[in-house]
Amino acid sequence: MTESEMAEIADLIVRALRGRDDDAVIDEVRADVNALCARFPVYG
C-alpha cells in the first residue's frame, strides 16, 4: 500500500468511528475494507 491508500484507510477509520452505533454504516465500511484488502493480496 502507498500514501493514497493511507488516506483511504484514514477515511475508513473516521467513518467507522462516527458510525459505530449504526450497523448499516459498519457493514458499508466492512465491505470497503474487504475491497481495499482484495487489491493487496497477502503472500502465500
N, CA, C and O of each residue as an XYZ file, in Angstrom:
176
protein
N       0.836     -1.177      0.000
C       0.000      0.000      0.000
C       0.882      1.243      0.000
O       2.010      1.244      0.494
N       0.324      2.284     -0.569
C       1.074      3.531     -0.685
C       0.346      4.648      0.064
O      -0.629      4.411      0.778
N       0.843      5.858     -0.118
C       0.257      7.005      0.579
C      -1.215      7.203      0.235
O      -1.998      7.603      1.097
N      -1.599      6.933     -0.990
C      -3.003      7.132     -1.366
C      -3.930      6.179     -0.605
O      -5.052      6.547     -0.257
N      -3.468      4.979     -0.352
C      -4.268      4.039      0.438
C      -4.322      4.453      1.902
O      -5.305      4.171      2.588
N      -3.280      5.118      2.388
C      -3.302      5.576      3.782
C      -4.409      6.604      3.985
O      -5.063      6.611      5.028
N      -4.623      7.462      3.010
C      -5.722      8.426      3.090
C      -7.061      7.697      3.090
O      -7.982      8.071      3.817
N      -7.161      6.663      2.276
C      -8.393      5.865      2.234
C      -8.618      5.141      3.564
O      -9.748      5.070      4.048
N      -7.553      4.609      4.152
C      -7.657      3.930      5.441
C      -8.086      4.908      6.531
O      -8.915      4.578      7.379
N      -7.521      6.101      6.504
C      -7.912      7.120      7.488
C      -9.402      7.433      7.360
O     -10.095      7.576      8.367
N      -9.893      7.539      6.130
C     -11.312      7.797      5.909
C     -12.160      6.640      6.447
O     -13.209      6.868      7.049
N     -11.718      5.426      6.236
C     -12.452      4.260      6.749
C     -12.526      4.283      8.277
O     -13.564      3.970      8.860
N     -11.431      4.653      8.909
C     -11.403      4.727     10.369
C     -12.384      5.785     10.862
O     -13.146      5.546     11.799
N     -12.362      6.951     10.229
C     -13.267      8.036     10.627
C     -14.718      7.597     10.456
O     -15.538      7.795     11.353
N     -15.038      7.003      9.311
C     -16.411      6.544      9.073
C     -16.840      5.505     10.098
O     -17.971      5.535     10.581
N     -15.937      4.585     10.430
C     -16.272      3.548     11.403
C     -16.511      4.141     12.789
O     -17.440      3.740     13.490
N     -15.676      5.090     13.177
C     -15.846      5.703     14.494
C     -17.107      6.550     14.573
O     -17.840      6.498     15.560
N     -17.352      7.324     13.532
C     -18.549      8.177     13.538
C     -19.833      7.360     13.449
O     -20.862      7.761     13.992
N     -19.777      6.220     12.769
C     -20.970      5.404     12.590
C     -20.995      4.169     13.457
O     -21.704      3.210     13.152
N     -20.237      4.177     14.529
C     -20.083      2.974     15.349
C     -21.393      2.444     15.923
O     -21.473      1.268     16.280
N     -22.413      3.281     16.017
C     -23.702      2.843     16.543
C     -24.699      2.501     15.440
O     -25.855      2.187     15.722
N     -24.255      2.560     14.193
C     -25.134      2.317     13.049
C     -24.634      1.080     12.296
O     -23.597      1.118     11.634
N     -25.385     -0.006     12.408
C     -24.965     -1.262     11.782
C     -24.810     -1.135     10.269
O     -23.942     -1.783      9.684
N     -25.633     -0.315      9.631
C     -25.542     -0.141      8.181
C     -24.221      0.520      7.797
O     -23.600      0.138      6.805
N     -23.797      1.492      8.564
C     -22.519      2.164      8.296
C     -21.370      1.184      8.502
O     -20.448      1.124      7.689
N     -21.424      0.427      9.574
C     -20.361     -0.545      9.854
C     -20.293     -1.598      8.750
O     -19.201     -1.991      8.340
N     -21.438     -2.055      8.270
C     -21.451     -3.023      7.172
C     -20.842     -2.430      5.904
O     -20.117     -3.113      5.180
N     -21.138     -1.162      5.638
C     -20.586     -0.490      4.469
C     -19.071     -0.329      4.595
O     -18.337     -0.572      3.638
N     -18.615      0.071      5.752
C     -17.173      0.214      5.977
C     -16.496     -1.151      5.845
O     -15.425     -1.259      5.248
N     -17.104     -2.165      6.388
C     -16.543     -3.528      6.298
C     -16.390     -3.941      4.838
O     -15.363     -4.503      4.458
N     -17.395     -3.671      4.027
C     -17.325     -4.010      2.602
C     -16.203     -3.230      1.913
O     -15.490     -3.775      1.071
N     -16.053     -1.970      2.269
C     -14.990     -1.156      1.681
C     -13.605     -1.639      2.119
O     -12.661     -1.617      1.329
N     -13.485     -2.069      3.357
C     -12.215     -2.620      3.843
C     -11.886     -3.901      3.084
O     -10.747     -4.103      2.664
N     -12.876     -4.759      2.911
C     -12.649     -6.000      2.164
C     -12.227     -5.719      0.732
O     -11.355     -6.404      0.197
N     -12.840     -4.710      0.099
C     -12.467     -4.348     -1.267
C     -11.037     -3.820     -1.315
O     -10.280     -4.151     -2.228
N     -10.672     -3.010     -0.345
C      -9.305     -2.494     -0.283
C      -8.310     -3.639     -0.105
O      -7.300     -3.703     -0.806
N      -8.591     -4.522      0.811
C      -7.686     -5.649      1.069
C      -7.580     -6.582     -0.130
O      -6.527     -7.180     -0.354
N      -8.644     -6.715     -0.897
C      -8.621     -7.577     -2.078
C      -7.656     -7.053     -3.136
O      -7.145     -7.820     -3.952
N      -7.409     -5.750     -3.120
C      -6.467     -5.154     -4.073
C      -5.014     -5.451     -3.702
O      -4.111     -5.248     -4.514
N      -4.788     -5.931     -2.480
C      -3.444     -6.195     -1.984
C      -3.413     -7.572     -1.314
O      -3.408     -7.670     -0.087
N      -3.393     -8.639     -2.130
C      -3.432     -9.984     -1.537
C      -2.195    -10.285     -0.683
O      -1.091     -9.820     -0.966
N      -2.412    -11.060      0.347
C      -1.321    -11.475      1.235
C      -0.520    -12.567      0.533
O      -1.082    -13.419     -0.155
N       0.774    -12.531      0.711
C       1.626    -13.549      0.108
C       1.316    -14.916      0.703
O       1.076    -15.039      1.904
N       1.321    -15.935     -0.137
C       1.005    -17.293      0.283
C       2.131    -17.997      0.808
O       2.005    -19.157      1.201
